[in-house]
Amino acid sequence: MRMPHNGLLIALLVAAMPLAAQRPSGSPLATALPRDTTVPLDRIVAVVGDQPITQYDVQERLIAMQQAPDFRAPSSEQEFKKMALEVANQLVDEELLIQKARQMKVEVNDADLTPQVDKQMRDIRGRFSSDAEFRAELTKAGLGSPEEYRRFLMDQMRRGELQRRVVEKLRADGKIPPVNVTQAEVEEAFNRSKGTLPRRPATVTFRQIVIAPRPGDPARARARAKAESLLAEIKGGAEFERVAKRESADSVSREQGGDLGWARRGTMVAEFERWMFGLRPGELSPVVETVHGFHIIRVDRVQPGEVKSRHILIRPAVDSADERRARVEADTVAKQWAAGVPFDTLAKLHHDFASGEETSLLTPLPRDSMPATYQDAFAGKKLGETITFEIAGPLGHPKFVVAQILTMEAGGEYTLRDLKERVRQQLVDEGSYRRFLDGLRKETFVRIRLDAPVSAAPAAKP
């Protein structure tokens, strides 16, 4: 994709940048232009301790703000000066946090940032047809070589992460205590912003019983027989890892010779754990049946509270007859539930707990974020109505859901009641954060001077 104008490249790079700091909601994006370290004194617009903030710093932040979709351009010189002053104050706040991080010896290692920096570099590079084009556009935009731009990204992300970590540590230490917020302040904040709020999505809460097809007795018998033969093969001298790679149905651990890594209690199903924590290093279990199939388990190492083990899984085959039985089971559950049999009783007998399926989703769930199968099944249904439908399951076999909708909320405009606690918490966070920064300003030499004009266009670097 060609980027023929510097402005478009700058917009692309700005869009890729992270937030400059852990700021209250609505803060502008971090700058995406390189910092100039040789600016004449008459271009200094603020000083924080011994650190200058330059006119160029303000200009590059203003450019970054223009990339936000909700940016509203100032309509007069007075509005522009007000915006420039707000940006200068924001840069002062960020520098105060950077200096506080140094005092607290908060550090960020390159290793913590490298994955994100590398991803952003790949994303940006992917917009160009060749390395030569990428380099040429960087140069035209005044951003240097890819190597220089990568160093710049690393520096900006380090500054942002330093600010995030120092605020997080100060909050944890109780150094940023919450402020009191009145009901009138909550109402005022809501009324001020309600015109920009998105529409409230339509939501539902519901309970469900998910029924998975289970293999029949003949398939289970064949799977057990195979597992027994593999156990005999290993006891006869075959290498466990080779047999696991050849036979195990666990696609996650198979290529590692059945290696499950270190595990604590509560992470495996009960039958598996009883053997895993009962074996000594090097010992083999008998064939163990769980909801997943038949396992051969070997413990490799043991340490307090943890076991490192391997397994071979033989999973019984599920066929169309098993699917038909599951469908009939779902229909029976639906009739019993509608007739008044308690949900908990039915869930205990029929629900697919082994796969981690939820039984109750009691937090309002936006309809448009549900899987399409749920959206289609719930469309036009009434509260308390029993609904039966099919969803995709593992290995190509469907599962069957029996559900009842507990609550339904239509979409529409948000009200103060909907967002009251969220607005209150945001005001508390912003107020406590602002009070802390005001305290830092009293402890640190801060001077802001915006007498010289600041333009919205990037200044030429000296």
N, C-alpha and C positions, 0 to 999 in steps of 0.2 A: 504494500500500500504506500503510495507516494505521499510525502508531506511537503508541499512546495513552498509553504510559508513558515517563517520562524514562529509566528504567533500560534499556529496549529501545533507545532512541536512542543512549544511551551505548555499549551493546554493539555497535551497528552501527558507530559511529564508531571505536571501539577496533579492531574487526576490520579496518577499512580502513587503519590506521596501519602504517608500516614499523617495522622493528626500530630501537630507539633508538641502537644502536651496533654496531660490529663486535665482537660478544661471542662467547665460545665457544658451541657448540651447546647449546640448551636454555634460552637466556636468555629472560626474559619479554618480552612486547611492550611497545613504548613507550606512554607515557601518551597518552590522547586527551582529557584535560580541560585547560582553559586554566590557565596558570600565574598565581598570584596574586602580585602584586608589592608588596602592602601588608599584610604579615603581622606581627603584634606579635612582639617579641623573645622572649617566652616560648613561641612556637611554633617557634622555630628548633631543629632537631634535629641539625644538623651544619653545620660551617663548613669550606670548602676554600679556603685562602688568604684572600681577602676576600669570597668568595661564599657566602651562606647557603643551606642546604637546609632547607626548611620541613616542618612536619608535614603540610601540605597536599600537598607534593610526594610524600611517602611514601604518603599515602592514595590519591592518584590512581594511583600505580603499582600499589598493591595491587588497586584496582578493575580496572585493565587486566589484571593477572594472572588474575583470576577468569574472564576471557573465554576463556582458553586451554582447549582440550578436555581436556588432561591435568591441569588444576589440581586439587590435592587440598587441600580446606579444612582448616585447623588444627583439631584436636579439643580443644584446651585453650588456656587463656590463655598458658601457657608456650610452646607451639608458635607461637602468634600473635606473641608478643614476639620469638621467634627469627626468624620470617619478616620482621617489620618491621625488625629489625636487618640482616638480609641485604639487604633493599631499600635501606636507608639506605647500606650499604656499596657497593651497586651504583651508586647515584646519586653517591656520592663518586668512584668510579672514572670514571664518565662525565664528571664535572666536571673531574677531573684531565686527561683527554684533551682536553677543550675548551680548557683553559688552555694545554696543551702546543701545541695547534694555533695559538693566538695567538702563542706564543713563536716557533714555526717559520714564522710568516707563511703558514700554510696557509689558503686562502680558498675559499669556494664561492659562485659567482655565481648570481643569481636565474635566469638563463637555463638553468642546469644542472638546476634543480629544477622549473621551471614546467610542463613536460609531465607529470610525475608528479603534481604538485599538481592540475593541471587535470583529469587523469583521475580522481583520487580524488573531487574535487568533483562531477564528472559522475556517477560511480558512486553517490555518496551521494544526490545530488539525484534520480537516477532511481528511488529507492525511494519517492518521494512523488508524489502525484497532481497537485500544483500548487506554485508558488513560495510561495504564502501558507502552505500547510501546512508546507513545509520550514522557512520562517522561524519559524513559530509553535513548531515542535518544538525548533528550536535555542534559541530564547528560553526555553522551559520547562525545558530541560536546563541552562540557565545558560551556554550556549556563545556567546551574542551573535548578531550578524547573520551571514549567509553571508560577508560581506566580512571580518568579524573572525575567523571560523573559518578562512577561507582563509589569513589572515596567520598564524594559529596553526599551521596545517599547514606553512606555509613555514618557520616558525621551527623546528619539530620536525624536519623533514626536513633543514634546514641543520645542525642539531646532530648528527644521525645521520651525515650525509655527512662532516662535519668529522672526526668520530671515525674513520670508515672510512678516510679519506684519510691521516690522520696515522699510523694504525697501518700502513697499506700503505707509506707512505714510510719509516717507521722500520724496518720489516722489510727493505725494499730496501736501506737504508743499513747493515744489519747491526747496528742498535741494539737489536733484540730477538732475541738469539741463542738457538738452540734449547737445551733442557735435556735431560739424560739421563733415560731412563725405563727401569726394570727390567722383566724378564719378570713378576715378582710383581705389580708395579703394573698391568701390562696385564691379567693374569688377574683381579685384584681389581676393576678397573673393569668388565670384561666381566661378571663374576658379579653385580656390583651392578646392572647395567642389563638383563641378559638377560631378566628377566621382563617388561619393557616393550617388547621388540623385536618388530617385525612378523614375520610368517612369511617365510621365504626363498622367492622365487618360483621356479617351474620355469623352467629356462633351456635354450637350445640354442646351439650354434655351427654354422655351415654354410658351404659353398661353393656358388656358383651361376653359371650361364651364362644370361644374359638375351638372348633373341633377338627383335629387333624386325622387323616386316614391312618389306621394302625395295621401293621402286617398281620396276616392270618397265621394260625398255628403251623401249617406246613412250611411257610416261608421262614418262620422263626426257627423251626427244627432244622431246616437246611443251613441257616446261618450259624446256629450253634455247632452243628457238626463240622462246618468248615473251620470255625474258630478253634475247636478241639483239635482238629488235625494240624493247624498251624502251631498250637501250643506244643503238641508232640514233636513237631519238626524242630522247634527251637530247643526243647529239652534234649533232642537228639544231637545238637551241636550246630544247628543253623544260626547265623548271626541275626539277632533281633532287628537291628537297623535295616538289614537287607530285606527281611521278610516284611517289615513295615512299609518300606518303599514299594514293594511289589504288590502288597495285598490290602493295605489299610484303606478304608473308605473315608478317613478324615483328611480332606484335601489340604487343610491348614498345616497339619503336622507331618503328613506323609513324606514330603520331600526332605524333611530333616530327620528321617528315620524314626518318626513317631514322637519326637521330642516335644514335650508340653511346657518346658521351662520350669521355673520356680512357681509354686502355687501355695497359697494359704488356705486354711479351712474356710468353707463357705463359698468357694469359687467353682467347685465341681458339684455334680449331683451326688446325693447322699451315698448311694451304693458304691460309686467310684471312689469317693473320699474314704470310706471305711477301709478299703483295701490299700489305697495309696498311703494313708498314714499308719497302716498296720504292718507294712512290709519293711524289711531291712534293706540297705543298699545292696543291689545285685540280685535280690529275690524276685521271683515271678509270681504273679497271682494265678489262681485258676481262671477259667472263663467266667467273666462277670457280666451279668445282664443289667442294662439300664434302659431308660426310655430311648436312648440313641441307638441301641443295638448291643452287640456282644464285644467285650473288650478283653485283651490280654495286657496286663499292666506290669511294668518293671520300674522299680525305684532305683535311681542312679545315685542321688546324694540326699542327705538329710541335714538340716540345721534347725535351731530352735524356731518352731512355728511355721516352718516351710519345708516343702519336699520338692525335689526335682525328679520328674518321672517321664517315662515314655509309655505309649500305648499303641496297640493295633486295634482298629475298629472294623468289625464286620457288621454291616447294616442289612437287616432282612429286607427283601424286595417288597415294595407296595405295588399292587396291581389294580386293575379297574374294579374288581370285585370289592376290594378294600375301600375304594373311593365311594362305591355305591352304598356300602354299609355306613360310612361316615355321613353321607347325605341323609340317609334314613334316620340316623342318630340325631342329626341337627333338627330334622322335622319333628321328631319326638320331643326333643328338648323345648322347642318353640311352643308346642301344644301344652306341655306340662307347665312352662313358665306362664303362659297366658291363663292357665287354669288355676294359678295361685301357688304353685310349688315355689318355695323361697329361692331367690337367686343364688344365695351362698351354697345351698344344698346342691343345686344343679351344677354350679361352677366346680365344686369340689369333685364331683363325679365325672365331669365331661371336659372341662376346660384344658387347653394345651399349655399348662404352666411350664412344662419342660422347655419349651421354645422361648420363654420369656414374654409371651403375649400378655398385654394388659387386659384386666377384667373391667376396670372402671376408669373412665376418663372424665374426671369431675371438674377439671379446670376448663372454662369455656374455650372451645377449639374453633378457630375460624373455619367455616365450611370450605372456603376456597383453598385451604391449605391441607385438607384431607386427601388421601389417595382417591383417584377417580372412582374406584369401585365403591367406596363409602359415599362419595358425593351422589352417585347415581342411585344407590340403595336408599339413602335418606331423603331424596327429593320427593316432596309431596306427602311425606309421612307425618303422622300426628304424635303428640306426646303419649308415651305409654304403649304405643303400638309395637307389636313384636315383628321384627324384620329378619328374614333369613336370606343370606346371599353368599356368593362364592368369592374367595380371594386367592391370589397366587400363593402357592406354598413352595417349599424347597424341592429340588430334584424333579420339577415339572409336575408335581402332584398338587391339586387344589386343597385348600382348607375351606371350612364352612363356618360362617359367622351367624350367630343368633344374637340380636341386639335389640335394646329398647332405648329410645331417646328420653332423657330425663328433663332437660331444659332446652328451650329454643329462644334465641334472641334475634330479631330482625336487624339488619344493618340500618345505619342512619347517622345523624350527627351526634358527636360526643356531647355529653352533658357534664356539668361539674360533678355530679354524683359518680359518674363513670371514672373520672380521673382525679378526684379530690386527693386521695392519698398519694398518688404518683406526683401530682403537682406540689403537694406539701413537702415530700421527700426531696424533690429537686430544689425547692427553695431553701430547705435546710442545708443541703449539700453546697449550694452556691453561696449561701450566707456564711457558713462556717469557713469555706475556702477563701471568700473575700476578706473576712476578718483576719484570717491567718496571714494573707498576703499584705494587708494593711499594716499588720504588726511587723512584718519583715521590712516594709518600707521605712518604718520608724527607726529600725535598727541599722539600716544601710543608707549610705549617701545616694539619693536619687534626684536627678534633675532632668526635666523635660523642657526642651525649647524647640518650638516649631515655627520660629520667626521666618526662616527661609522657606520659599515655596516648595511644595512637594507635588510632583505631577503623577498622573496615573500611568504614564509610560515609563519603561525602564530607562534609568539614566545610563549614559555611556560610562563605561569603566575607565578611570584615569589611566 
